[in-house]
């Protein structure tokens, strides 16, 4: 059975591309959309870069995002993000 290993305390995501965060240089991020609406998540190689890719998270959902440690994320509305890993 796979379990989530919490590596760092969760933080609130930034809502502007110019202040995006790598979430502690995480390669795996647990995102928790605790809002009542859809949230857009942006992932980019650099803060403010034009090469951002996006996905949406439904209301009241959790996603695990695998990324390159230097990649940064930002969201349309603040949600919770934590650097995590997985263990058996």
PDB file of N, CA, C and O in Angstrom:
ATOM      1  N   UNK A   1       0.830  -1.174   0.000  1.00  0.00           N
ATOM      2  CA  UNK A   1       0.000   0.000   0.000  1.00  0.00           C
ATOM      3  C   UNK A   1       0.880   1.244   0.000  1.00  0.00           C
ATOM      4  O   UNK A   1       1.733   1.400   0.874  1.00  0.00           O
ATOM      5  N   UNK A   2       0.686   2.107  -0.945  1.00  0.00           N
ATOM      6  CA  UNK A   2       1.481   3.323  -1.055  1.00  0.00           C
ATOM      7  C   UNK A   2       0.949   4.393  -0.109  1.00  0.00           C
ATOM      8  O   UNK A   2      -0.262   4.582   0.006  1.00  0.00           O
ATOM      9  N   UNK A   3       1.862   5.094   0.572  1.00  0.00           N
ATOM     10  CA  UNK A   3       1.488   6.154   1.504  1.00  0.00           C
ATOM     11  C   UNK A   3       2.202   7.441   1.135  1.00  0.00           C
ATOM     12  O   UNK A   3       3.259   7.418   0.503  1.00  0.00           O
ATOM     13  N   UNK A   4       1.624   8.550   1.528  1.00  0.00           N
ATOM     14  CA  UNK A   4       2.216   9.859   1.272  1.00  0.00           C
ATOM     15  C   UNK A   4       3.134  10.232   2.420  1.00  0.00           C
ATOM     16  O   UNK A   4       2.739  10.166   3.585  1.00  0.00           O
ATOM     17  N   UNK A   5       4.353  10.622   2.096  1.00  0.00           N
ATOM     18  CA  UNK A   5       5.320  11.069   3.102  1.00  0.00           C
ATOM     19  C   UNK A   5       5.386  12.594   3.032  1.00  0.00           C
ATOM     20  O   UNK A   5       5.778  13.147   2.005  1.00  0.00           O
ATOM     21  N   UNK A   6       5.010  13.271   4.103  1.00  0.00           N
ATOM     22  CA  UNK A   6       5.059  14.729   4.149  1.00  0.00           C
ATOM     23  C   UNK A   6       6.505  15.144   4.406  1.00  0.00           C
ATOM     24  O   UNK A   6       7.108  14.723   5.393  1.00  0.00           O
ATOM     25  N   UNK A   7       7.061  15.969   3.521  1.00  0.00           N
ATOM     26  CA  UNK A   7       8.454  16.402   3.646  1.00  0.00           C
ATOM     27  C   UNK A   7       8.538  17.812   4.230  1.00  0.00           C
ATOM     28  O   UNK A   7       9.428  18.101   5.030  1.00  0.00           O
ATOM     29  N   UNK A   8       7.624  18.677   3.838  1.00  0.00           N
ATOM     30  CA  UNK A   8       7.587  20.040   4.372  1.00  0.00           C
ATOM     31  C   UNK A   8       6.143  20.434   4.668  1.00  0.00           C
ATOM     32  O   UNK A   8       5.212  19.904   4.060  1.00  0.00           O
ATOM     33  N   UNK A   9       5.962  21.357   5.594  1.00  0.00           N
ATOM     34  CA  UNK A   9       4.645  21.871   5.946  1.00  0.00           C
ATOM     35  C   UNK A   9       4.014  22.544   4.741  1.00  0.00           C
ATOM     36  O   UNK A   9       4.701  23.219   3.974  1.00  0.00           O
ATOM     37  N   UNK A  10       2.711  22.367   4.569  1.00  0.00           N
ATOM     38  CA  UNK A  10       2.042  22.970   3.428  1.00  0.00           C
ATOM     39  C   UNK A  10       2.035  24.487   3.525  1.00  0.00           C
ATOM     40  O   UNK A  10       2.056  25.066   4.612  1.00  0.00           O
ATOM     41  N   UNK A  11       2.006  25.109   2.355  1.00  0.00           N
ATOM     42  CA  UNK A  11       1.979  26.561   2.220  1.00  0.00           C
ATOM     43  C   UNK A  11       0.851  26.930   1.279  1.00  0.00           C
ATOM     44  O   UNK A  11       0.298  26.072   0.591  1.00  0.00           O
ATOM     45  N   UNK A  12       0.514  28.203   1.250  1.00  0.00           N
ATOM     46  CA  UNK A  12      -0.459  28.696   0.272  1.00  0.00           C
ATOM     47  C   UNK A  12       0.276  29.023  -1.026  1.00  0.00           C
ATOM     48  O   UNK A  12       1.366  29.594  -1.001  1.00  0.00           O
ATOM     49  N   UNK A  13      -0.317  28.664  -2.141  1.00  0.00           N
ATOM     50  CA  UNK A  13       0.297  28.937  -3.438  1.00  0.00           C
ATOM     51  C   UNK A  13       0.224  30.421  -3.773  1.00  0.00           C
ATOM     52  O   UNK A  13      -0.631  31.144  -3.260  1.00  0.00           O
ATOM     53  N   UNK A  14       1.113  30.857  -4.624  1.00  0.00           N
ATOM     54  CA  UNK A  14       1.106  32.228  -5.136  1.00  0.00           C
ATOM     55  C   UNK A  14       0.084  32.304  -6.265  1.00  0.00           C
ATOM     56  O   UNK A  14      -0.201  31.303  -6.923  1.00  0.00           O
ATOM     57  N   UNK A  15      -0.463  33.492  -6.484  1.00  0.00           N
ATOM     58  CA  UNK A  15      -1.501  33.657  -7.506  1.00  0.00           C
ATOM     59  C   UNK A  15      -1.039  34.469  -8.710  1.00  0.00           C
ATOM     60  O   UNK A  15      -1.843  34.790  -9.584  1.00  0.00           O
ATOM     61  N   UNK A  16       0.244  34.802  -8.763  1.00  0.00           N
ATOM     62  CA  UNK A  16       0.788  35.535  -9.905  1.00  0.00           C
ATOM     63  C   UNK A  16       1.976  34.778 -10.477  1.00  0.00           C
ATOM     64  O   UNK A  16       2.790  34.238  -9.729  1.00  0.00           O
ATOM     65  N   UNK A  17       2.077  34.735 -11.796  1.00  0.00           N
ATOM     66  CA  UNK A  17       3.195  34.043 -12.443  1.00  0.00           C
ATOM     67  C   UNK A  17       4.533  34.639 -12.017  1.00  0.00           C
ATOM     68  O   UNK A  17       5.532  33.925 -11.929  1.00  0.00           O
ATOM     69  N   UNK A  18       4.555  35.937 -11.753  1.00  0.00           N
ATOM     70  CA  UNK A  18       5.788  36.615 -11.362  1.00  0.00           C
ATOM     71  C   UNK A  18       6.266  36.293  -9.960  1.00  0.00           C
ATOM     72  O   UNK A  18       7.378  36.668  -9.589  1.00  0.00           O
ATOM     73  N   UNK A  19       5.451  35.607  -9.173  1.00  0.00           N
ATOM     74  CA  UNK A  19       5.862  35.212  -7.825  1.00  0.00           C
ATOM     75  C   UNK A  19       5.659  33.718  -7.597  1.00  0.00           C
ATOM     76  O   UNK A  19       5.498  33.271  -6.461  1.00  0.00           O
ATOM     77  N   UNK A  20       5.669  32.946  -8.690  1.00  0.00           N
ATOM     78  CA  UNK A  20       5.492  31.495  -8.607  1.00  0.00           C
ATOM     79  C   UNK A  20       6.576  30.873  -7.731  1.00  0.00           C
ATOM     80  O   UNK A  20       7.649  31.452  -7.557  1.00  0.00           O
ATOM     81  N   UNK A  21       6.293  29.691  -7.182  1.00  0.00           N
ATOM     82  CA  UNK A  21       7.207  29.023  -6.252  1.00  0.00           C
ATOM     83  C   UNK A  21       7.476  27.581  -6.671  1.00  0.00           C
ATOM     84  O   UNK A  21       6.623  26.918  -7.260  1.00  0.00           O
ATOM     85  N   UNK A  22       8.673  27.117  -6.357  1.00  0.00           N
ATOM     86  CA  UNK A  22       9.019  25.710  -6.616  1.00  0.00           C
ATOM     87  C   UNK A  22       8.526  24.805  -5.483  1.00  0.00           C
ATOM     88  O   UNK A  22       8.715  23.590  -5.544  1.00  0.00           O
ATOM     89  N   UNK A  23       7.908  25.367  -4.471  1.00  0.00           N
ATOM     90  CA  UNK A  23       7.421  24.636  -3.281  1.00  0.00           C
ATOM     91  C   UNK A  23       8.575  23.819  -2.691  1.00  0.00           C
ATOM     92  O   UNK A  23       8.524  22.592  -2.617  1.00  0.00           O
ATOM     93  N   UNK A  24       9.606  24.541  -2.279  1.00  0.00           N
ATOM     94  CA  UNK A  24      10.746  23.893  -1.634  1.00  0.00           C
ATOM     95  C   UNK A  24      11.543  22.994  -2.549  1.00  0.00           C
ATOM     96  O   UNK A  24      12.100  21.990  -2.104  1.00  0.00           O
ATOM     97  N   UNK A  25      11.608  23.342  -3.838  1.00  0.00           N
ATOM     98  CA  UNK A  25      12.306  22.522  -4.839  1.00  0.00           C
ATOM     99  C   UNK A  25      11.753  21.095  -4.882  1.00  0.00           C
ATOM    100  O   UNK A  25      12.498  20.131  -5.060  1.00  0.00           O
ATOM    101  N   UNK A  26      10.455  20.981  -4.718  1.00  0.00           N
ATOM    102  CA  UNK A  26       9.804  19.674  -4.688  1.00  0.00           C
ATOM    103  C   UNK A  26       9.757  19.019  -6.066  1.00  0.00           C
ATOM    104  O   UNK A  26       9.594  19.694  -7.082  1.00  0.00           O
ATOM    105  N   UNK A  27       9.903  17.699  -6.085  1.00  0.00           N
ATOM    106  CA  UNK A  27       9.659  16.946  -7.319  1.00  0.00           C
ATOM    107  C   UNK A  27       8.252  16.362  -7.311  1.00  0.00           C
ATOM    108  O   UNK A  27       7.745  15.943  -8.352  1.00  0.00           O
ATOM    109  N   UNK A  28       7.621  16.335  -6.139  1.00  0.00           N
ATOM    110  CA  UNK A  28       6.234  15.907  -6.013  1.00  0.00           C
ATOM    111  C   UNK A  28       5.527  16.852  -5.048  1.00  0.00           C
ATOM    112  O   UNK A  28       5.982  17.061  -3.923  1.00  0.00           O
ATOM    113  N   UNK A  29       4.413  17.417  -5.496  1.00  0.00           N
ATOM    114  CA  UNK A  29       3.666  18.386  -4.702  1.00  0.00           C
ATOM    115  C   UNK A  29       2.236  17.886  -4.530  1.00  0.00           C
ATOM    116  O   UNK A  29       1.582  17.495  -5.496  1.00  0.00           O
ATOM    117  N   UNK A  30       1.766  17.904  -3.295  1.00  0.00           N
ATOM    118  CA  UNK A  30       0.364  17.610  -3.007  1.00  0.00           C
ATOM    119  C   UNK A  30      -0.382  18.934  -3.019  1.00  0.00           C
ATOM    120  O   UNK A  30      -0.101  19.820  -2.213  1.00  0.00           O
ATOM    121  N   UNK A  31      -1.333  19.067  -3.934  1.00  0.00           N
ATOM    122  CA  UNK A  31      -2.149  20.270  -4.051  1.00  0.00           C
ATOM    123  C   UNK A  31      -3.533  19.977  -3.505  1.00  0.00           C
ATOM    124  O   UNK A  31      -4.138  18.962  -3.851  1.00  0.00           O
ATOM    125  N   UNK A  32      -4.039  20.864  -2.648  1.00  0.00           N
ATOM    126  CA  UNK A  32      -5.368  20.684  -2.069  1.00  0.00           C
ATOM    127  C   UNK A  32      -6.207  21.912  -2.397  1.00  0.00           C
ATOM    128  O   UNK A  32      -5.997  22.988  -1.837  1.00  0.00           O
ATOM    129  N   UNK A  33      -7.157  21.743  -3.307  1.00  0.00           N
ATOM    130  CA  UNK A  33      -8.093  22.810  -3.642  1.00  0.00           C
ATOM    131  C   UNK A  33      -9.251  22.719  -2.659  1.00  0.00           C
ATOM    132  O   UNK A  33     -10.183  21.937  -2.845  1.00  0.00           O
ATOM    133  N   UNK A  34      -9.177  23.529  -1.610  1.00  0.00           N
ATOM    134  CA  UNK A  34     -10.226  23.520  -0.588  1.00  0.00           C
ATOM    135  C   UNK A  34     -11.274  24.598  -0.840  1.00  0.00           C
ATOM    136  O   UNK A  34     -12.031  24.961   0.061  1.00  0.00           O
ATOM    137  N   UNK A  35     -11.314  25.110  -2.074  1.00  0.00           N
ATOM    138  CA  UNK A  35     -12.294  26.132  -2.419  1.00  0.00           C
ATOM    139  C   UNK A  35     -13.539  25.490  -3.027  1.00  0.00           C
ATOM    140  O   UNK A  35     -13.564  24.294  -3.316  1.00  0.00           O
ATOM    141  N   UNK A  36     -14.557  26.302  -3.211  1.00  0.00           N
ATOM    142  CA  UNK A  36     -15.814  25.823  -3.792  1.00  0.00           C
ATOM    143  C   UNK A  36     -15.824  25.942  -5.312  1.00  0.00           C
ATOM    144  O   UNK A  36     -16.845  25.674  -5.946  1.00  0.00           O
ATOM    145  N   UNK A  37     -14.703  26.339  -5.903  1.00  0.00           N
ATOM    146  CA  UNK A  37     -14.658  26.520  -7.355  1.00  0.00           C
ATOM    147  C   UNK A  37     -13.466  25.846  -7.998  1.00  0.00           C
ATOM    148  O   UNK A  37     -12.575  25.335  -7.320  1.00  0.00           O
ATOM    149  N   UNK A  38     -13.468  25.856  -9.330  1.00  0.00           N
ATOM    150  CA  UNK A  38     -12.361  25.307 -10.114  1.00  0.00           C
ATOM    151  C   UNK A  38     -11.160  26.235  -9.984  1.00  0.00           C
ATOM    152  O   UNK A  38     -11.307  27.457 -10.010  1.00  0.00           O
ATOM    153  N   UNK A  39      -9.969  25.650  -9.843  1.00  0.00           N
ATOM    154  CA  UNK A  39      -8.725  26.407  -9.752  1.00  0.00           C
ATOM    155  C   UNK A  39      -7.828  26.009 -10.917  1.00  0.00           C
ATOM    156  O   UNK A  39      -7.688  24.825 -11.224  1.00  0.00           O
ATOM    157  N   UNK A  40      -7.224  26.997 -11.563  1.00  0.00           N
ATOM    158  CA  UNK A  40      -6.252  26.748 -12.621  1.00  0.00           C
ATOM    159  C   UNK A  40      -4.857  26.734 -12.019  1.00  0.00           C
ATOM    160  O   UNK A  40      -4.490  27.635 -11.265  1.00  0.00           O
ATOM    161  N   UNK A  41      -4.077  25.704 -12.355  1.00  0.00           N
ATOM    162  CA  UNK A  41      -2.710  25.560 -11.865  1.00  0.00           C
ATOM    163  C   UNK A  41      -1.767  25.762 -13.042  1.00  0.00           C
ATOM    164  O   UNK A  41      -1.928  25.138 -14.091  1.00  0.00           O
ATOM    165  N   UNK A  42      -0.781  26.639 -12.862  1.00  0.00           N
ATOM    166  CA  UNK A  42       0.233  26.874 -13.882  1.00  0.00           C
ATOM    167  C   UNK A  42       1.560  26.289 -13.442  1.00  0.00           C
ATOM    168  O   UNK A  42       1.953  26.437 -12.285  1.00  0.00           O
ATOM    169  N   UNK A  43       2.259  25.619 -14.361  1.00  0.00           N
ATOM    170  CA  UNK A  43       3.574  25.047 -14.092  1.00  0.00           C
ATOM    171  C   UNK A  43       4.528  25.591 -15.150  1.00  0.00           C
ATOM    172  O   UNK A  43       4.235  25.541 -16.345  1.00  0.00           O
ATOM    173  N   UNK A  44       5.668  26.109 -14.704  1.00  0.00           N
ATOM    174  CA  UNK A  44       6.601  26.744 -15.625  1.00  0.00           C
ATOM    175  C   UNK A  44       8.039  26.421 -15.234  1.00  0.00           C
ATOM    176  O   UNK A  44       8.316  26.042 -14.096  1.00  0.00           O
ATOM    177  N   UNK A  45       8.941  26.576 -16.187  1.00  0.00           N
ATOM    178  CA  UNK A  45      10.356  26.325 -15.912  1.00  0.00           C
ATOM    179  C   UNK A  45      11.011  27.486 -15.178  1.00  0.00           C
ATOM    180  O   UNK A  45      12.017  27.294 -14.494  1.00  0.00           O
ATOM    181  N   UNK A  46      10.453  28.692 -15.311  1.00  0.00           N
ATOM    182  CA  UNK A  46      11.001  29.890 -14.672  1.00  0.00           C
ATOM    183  C   UNK A  46       9.880  30.770 -14.147  1.00  0.00           C
ATOM    184  O   UNK A  46       8.767  30.742 -14.671  1.00  0.00           O
ATOM    185  N   UNK A  47      10.167  31.543 -13.126  1.00  0.00           N
ATOM    186  CA  UNK A  47       9.194  32.511 -12.619  1.00  0.00           C
ATOM    187  C   UNK A  47       8.859  33.491 -13.734  1.00  0.00           C
ATOM    188  O   UNK A  47       9.747  34.109 -14.320  1.00  0.00           O
ATOM    189  N   UNK A  48       7.562  33.626 -14.022  1.00  0.00           N
ATOM    190  CA  UNK A  48       7.109  34.566 -15.042  1.00  0.00           C
ATOM    191  C   UNK A  48       7.332  34.135 -16.479  1.00  0.00           C
ATOM    192  O   UNK A  48       7.098  34.928 -17.391  1.00  0.00           O
ATOM    193  N   UNK A  49       7.777  32.905 -16.715  1.00  0.00           N
ATOM    194  CA  UNK A  49       8.077  32.444 -18.078  1.00  0.00           C
ATOM    195  C   UNK A  49       6.816  32.299 -18.919  1.00  0.00           C
ATOM    196  O   UNK A  49       5.740  31.989 -18.407  1.00  0.00           O
ATOM    197  N   UNK A  50       6.969  32.527 -20.199  1.00  0.00           N
ATOM    198  CA  UNK A  50       5.841  32.413 -21.127  1.00  0.00           C
ATOM    199  C   UNK A  50       5.526  30.958 -21.456  1.00  0.00           C
ATOM    200  O   UNK A  50       4.511  30.680 -22.094  1.00  0.00           O
ATOM    201  N   UNK A  51       6.367  30.036 -21.036  1.00  0.00           N
ATOM    202  CA  UNK A  51       6.195  28.616 -21.379  1.00  0.00           C
ATOM    203  C   UNK A  51       5.353  27.857 -20.355  1.00  0.00           C
ATOM    204  O   UNK A  51       5.497  26.642 -20.217  1.00  0.00           O
ATOM    205  N   UNK A  52       4.491  28.549 -19.649  1.00  0.00           N
ATOM    206  CA  UNK A  52       3.663  27.916 -18.626  1.00  0.00           C
ATOM    207  C   UNK A  52       2.661  26.953 -19.253  1.00  0.00           C
ATOM    208  O   UNK A  52       2.058  27.254 -20.283  1.00  0.00           O
ATOM    209  N   UNK A  53       2.491  25.794 -18.625  1.00  0.00           N
ATOM    210  CA  UNK A  53       1.432  24.858 -18.998  1.00  0.00           C
ATOM    211  C   UNK A  53       0.411  24.867 -17.865  1.00  0.00           C
ATOM    212  O   UNK A  53       0.760  25.122 -16.712  1.00  0.00           O
ATOM    213  N   UNK A  54      -0.848  24.590 -18.193  1.00  0.00           N
ATOM    214  CA  UNK A  54      -1.926  24.726 -17.223  1.00  0.00           C
ATOM    215  C   UNK A  54      -2.769  23.457 -17.122  1.00  0.00           C
ATOM    216  O   UNK A  54      -2.877  22.692 -18.080  1.00  0.00           O
ATOM    217  N   UNK A  55      -3.360  23.249 -15.953  1.00  0.00           N
ATOM    218  CA  UNK A  55      -4.412  22.261 -15.790  1.00  0.00           C
ATOM    219  C   UNK A  55      -5.388  22.793 -14.744  1.00  0.00           C
ATOM    220  O   UNK A  55      -5.054  23.699 -13.980  1.00  0.00           O
ATOM    221  N   UNK A  56      -6.584  22.232 -14.713  1.00  0.00           N
ATOM    222  CA  UNK A  56      -7.587  22.687 -13.755  1.00  0.00           C
ATOM    223  C   UNK A  56      -7.845  21.620 -12.698  1.00  0.00           C
ATOM    224  O   UNK A  56      -7.755  20.419 -12.951  1.00  0.00           O
ATOM    225  N   UNK A  57      -8.167  22.107 -11.513  1.00  0.00           N
ATOM    226  CA  UNK A  57      -8.522  21.224 -10.400  1.00  0.00           C
ATOM    227  C   UNK A  57      -9.964  21.498 -10.013  1.00  0.00           C
ATOM    228  O   UNK A  57     -10.335  22.655  -9.815  1.00  0.00           O
ATOM    229  N   UNK A  58     -10.781  20.469  -9.902  1.00  0.00           N
ATOM    230  CA  UNK A  58     -12.157  20.670  -9.459  1.00  0.00           C
ATOM    231  C   UNK A  58     -12.193  21.151  -8.005  1.00  0.00           C
ATOM    232  O   UNK A  58     -11.214  21.020  -7.271  1.00  0.00           O
ATOM    233  N   UNK A  59     -13.320  21.699  -7.612  1.00  0.00           N
ATOM    234  CA  UNK A  59     -13.520  22.141  -6.238  1.00  0.00           C
ATOM    235  C   UNK A  59     -13.314  20.986  -5.266  1.00  0.00           C
ATOM    236  O   UNK A  59     -13.630  19.836  -5.570  1.00  0.00           O
ATOM    237  N   UNK A  60     -12.780  21.311  -4.097  1.00  0.00           N
ATOM    238  CA  UNK A  60     -12.615  20.342  -3.008  1.00  0.00           C
ATOM    239  C   UNK A  60     -11.937  19.047  -3.458  1.00  0.00           C
ATOM    240  O   UNK A  60     -12.454  17.951  -3.240  1.00  0.00           O
ATOM    241  N   UNK A  61     -10.767  19.196  -4.092  1.00  0.00           N
ATOM    242  CA  UNK A  61     -10.054  18.022  -4.600  1.00  0.00           C
ATOM    243  C   UNK A  61      -8.579  18.063  -4.208  1.00  0.00           C
ATOM    244  O   UNK A  61      -8.061  19.096  -3.783  1.00  0.00           O
ATOM    245  N   UNK A  62      -7.917  16.921  -4.358  1.00  0.00           N
ATOM    246  CA  UNK A  62      -6.487  16.784  -4.093  1.00  0.00           C
ATOM    247  C   UNK A  62      -5.839  16.200  -5.333  1.00  0.00           C
ATOM    248  O   UNK A  62      -6.356  15.252  -5.925  1.00  0.00           O
ATOM    249  N   UNK A  63      -4.706  16.765  -5.726  1.00  0.00           N
ATOM    250  CA  UNK A  63      -3.916  16.246  -6.848  1.00  0.00           C
ATOM    251  C   UNK A  63      -2.469  16.123  -6.392  1.00  0.00           C
ATOM    252  O   UNK A  63      -2.006  16.898  -5.555  1.00  0.00           O
ATOM    253  N   UNK A  64      -1.761  15.153  -6.942  1.00  0.00           N
ATOM    254  CA  UNK A  64      -0.328  15.015  -6.724  1.00  0.00           C
ATOM    255  C   UNK A  64       0.352  15.371  -8.036  1.00  0.00           C
ATOM    256  O   UNK A  64       0.126  14.729  -9.061  1.00  0.00           O
ATOM    257  N   UNK A  65       1.183  16.396  -7.991  1.00  0.00           N
ATOM    258  CA  UNK A  65       1.848  16.916  -9.185  1.00  0.00           C
ATOM    259  C   UNK A  65       3.315  16.519  -9.165  1.00  0.00           C
ATOM    260  O   UNK A  65       4.044  16.873  -8.239  1.00  0.00           O
ATOM    261  N   UNK A  66       3.751  15.779 -10.189  1.00  0.00           N
ATOM    262  CA  UNK A  66       5.157  15.450 -10.340  1.00  0.00           C
ATOM    263  C   UNK A  66       5.767  16.484 -11.272  1.00  0.00           C
ATOM    264  O   UNK A  66       5.224  16.763 -12.340  1.00  0.00           O
ATOM    265  N   UNK A  67       6.905  17.056 -10.863  1.00  0.00           N
ATOM    266  CA  UNK A  67       7.538  18.099 -11.652  1.00  0.00           C
ATOM    267  C   UNK A  67       9.043  18.055 -11.450  1.00  0.00           C
ATOM    268  O   UNK A  67       9.531  17.358 -10.560  1.00  0.00           O
ATOM    269  N   UNK A  68       9.776  18.791 -12.266  1.00  0.00           N
ATOM    270  CA  UNK A  68      11.210  18.961 -12.073  1.00  0.00           C
ATOM    271  C   UNK A  68      11.389  19.862 -10.853  1.00  0.00           C
ATOM    272  O   UNK A  68      10.667  20.852 -10.730  1.00  0.00           O
ATOM    273  N   UNK A  69      12.317  19.564  -9.951  1.00  0.00           N
ATOM    274  CA  UNK A  69      12.440  20.353  -8.718  1.00  0.00           C
ATOM    275  C   UNK A  69      12.548  21.869  -8.934  1.00  0.00           C
ATOM    276  O   UNK A  69      12.080  22.639  -8.095  1.00  0.00           O
ATOM    277  N   UNK A  70      13.144  22.298 -10.021  1.00  0.00           N
ATOM    278  CA  UNK A  70      13.285  23.741 -10.262  1.00  0.00           C
ATOM    279  C   UNK A  70      12.041  24.370 -10.898  1.00  0.00           C
ATOM    280  O   UNK A  70      11.935  25.596 -10.946  1.00  0.00           O
ATOM    281  N   UNK A  71      11.094  23.552 -11.389  1.00  0.00           N
ATOM    282  CA  UNK A  71       9.853  24.099 -11.955  1.00  0.00           C
ATOM    283  C   UNK A  71       9.077  24.833 -10.872  1.00  0.00           C
ATOM    284  O   UNK A  71       9.113  24.458  -9.700  1.00  0.00           O
ATOM    285  N   UNK A  72       8.375  25.883 -11.283  1.00  0.00           N
ATOM    286  CA  UNK A  72       7.579  26.675 -10.345  1.00  0.00           C
ATOM    287  C   UNK A  72       6.099  26.538 -10.672  1.00  0.00           C
ATOM    288  O   UNK A  72       5.723  26.257 -11.810  1.00  0.00           O
ATOM    289  N   UNK A  73       5.261  26.742  -9.651  1.00  0.00           N
ATOM    290  CA  UNK A  73       3.814  26.675  -9.851  1.00  0.00           C
ATOM    291  C   UNK A  73       3.159  27.927  -9.292  1.00  0.00           C
ATOM    292  O   UNK A  73       3.684  28.591  -8.399  1.00  0.00           O
ATOM    293  N   UNK A  74       1.996  28.222  -9.849  1.00  0.00           N
ATOM    294  CA  UNK A  74       1.134  29.282  -9.336  1.00  0.00           C
ATOM    295  C   UNK A  74      -0.293  28.901  -9.665  1.00  0.00           C
ATOM    296  O   UNK A  74      -0.526  28.081 -10.553  1.00  0.00           O
ATOM    297  N   UNK A  75      -1.246  29.480  -8.970  1.00  0.00           N
ATOM    298  CA  UNK A  75      -2.640  29.105  -9.144  1.00  0.00           C
ATOM    299  C   UNK A  75      -3.518  30.344  -9.265  1.00  0.00           C
ATOM    300  O   UNK A  75      -3.142  31.431  -8.828  1.00  0.00           O
ATOM    301  N   UNK A  76      -4.683  30.167  -9.859  1.00  0.00           N
ATOM    302  CA  UNK A  76      -5.599  31.289 -10.066  1.00  0.00           C
ATOM    303  C   UNK A  76      -6.188  31.801  -8.757  1.00  0.00           C
ATOM    304  O   UNK A  76      -6.568  32.969  -8.668  1.00  0.00           O
ATOM    305  N   UNK A  77      -6.268  30.958  -7.758  1.00  0.00           N
ATOM    306  CA  UNK A  77      -6.737  31.280  -6.407  1.00  0.00           C
ATOM    307  C   UNK A  77      -5.812  30.546  -5.454  1.00  0.00           C
ATOM    308  O   UNK A  77      -5.360  29.446  -5.770  1.00  0.00           O
ATOM    309  N   UNK A  78      -5.518  31.122  -4.295  1.00  0.00           N
ATOM    310  CA  UNK A  78      -4.642  30.434  -3.346  1.00  0.00           C
ATOM    311  C   UNK A  78      -5.244  29.111  -2.906  1.00  0.00           C
ATOM    312  O   UNK A  78      -6.407  29.033  -2.509  1.00  0.00           O
ATOM    313  N   UNK A  79      -4.411  28.061  -2.986  1.00  0.00           N
ATOM    314  CA  UNK A  79      -4.764  26.749  -2.444  1.00  0.00           C
ATOM    315  C   UNK A  79      -3.565  26.261  -1.639  1.00  0.00           C
ATOM    316  O   UNK A  79      -2.539  26.938  -1.593  1.00  0.00           O
ATOM    317  N   UNK A  80      -3.677  25.129  -1.023  1.00  0.00           N
ATOM    318  CA  UNK A  80      -2.587  24.583  -0.206  1.00  0.00           C
ATOM    319  C   UNK A  80      -1.687  23.673  -1.041  1.00  0.00           C
ATOM    320  O   UNK A  80      -2.159  22.918  -1.890  1.00  0.00           O
ATOM    321  N   UNK A  81      -0.375  23.763  -0.779  1.00  0.00           N
ATOM    322  CA  UNK A  81       0.603  22.933  -1.482  1.00  0.00           C
ATOM    323  C   UNK A  81       1.649  22.441  -0.479  1.00  0.00           C
ATOM    324  O   UNK A  81       2.089  23.197   0.387  1.00  0.00           O
ATOM    325  N   UNK A  82       2.041  21.177  -0.601  1.00  0.00           N
ATOM    326  CA  UNK A  82       3.049  20.612   0.282  1.00  0.00           C
ATOM    327  C   UNK A  82       4.014  19.748  -0.505  1.00  0.00           C
ATOM    328  O   UNK A  82       3.618  19.024  -1.418  1.00  0.00           O
ATOM    329  N   UNK A  83       5.289  19.834  -0.141  1.00  0.00           N
ATOM    330  CA  UNK A  83       6.311  18.969  -0.723  1.00  0.00           C
ATOM    331  C   UNK A  83       6.141  17.587  -0.096  1.00  0.00           C
ATOM    332  O   UNK A  83       6.188  17.437   1.125  1.00  0.00           O
ATOM    333  N   UNK A  84       5.942  16.578  -0.947  1.00  0.00           N
ATOM    334  CA  UNK A  84       5.693  15.226  -0.467  1.00  0.00           C
ATOM    335  C   UNK A  84       6.504  14.195  -1.252  1.00  0.00           C
ATOM    336  O   UNK A  84       7.097  14.502  -2.286  1.00  0.00           O
ATOM    337  N   UNK A  85       6.513  12.991  -0.744  1.00  0.00           N
ATOM    338  CA  UNK A  85       7.085  11.854  -1.436  1.00  0.00           C
ATOM    339  C   UNK A  85       6.150  10.667  -1.195  1.00  0.00           C
ATOM    340  O   UNK A  85       5.123  10.799  -0.530  1.00  0.00           O
ATOM    341  N   UNK A  86       6.513   9.530  -1.735  1.00  0.00           N
ATOM    342  CA  UNK A  86       5.698   8.343  -1.540  1.00  0.00           C
ATOM    343  C   UNK A  86       6.552   7.236  -0.940  1.00  0.00           C
ATOM    344  O   UNK A  86       7.753   7.159  -1.195  1.00  0.00           O
ATOM    345  N   UNK A  87       5.926   6.383  -0.144  1.00  0.00           N
ATOM    346  CA  UNK A  87       6.601   5.278   0.502  1.00  0.00           C
ATOM    347  C   UNK A  87       5.686   4.056   0.485  1.00  0.00           C
ATOM    348  O   UNK A  87       4.470   4.194   0.350  1.00  0.00           O
ATOM    349  N   UNK A  88       6.252   2.881   0.619  1.00  0.00           N
ATOM    350  CA  UNK A  88       5.463   1.652   0.657  1.00  0.00           C
ATOM    351  C   UNK A  88       5.296   1.167   2.075  1.00  0.00           C
ATOM    352  O   UNK A  88       4.657   0.140   2.306  1.00  0.00           O
TER     353      UNK A  88
END
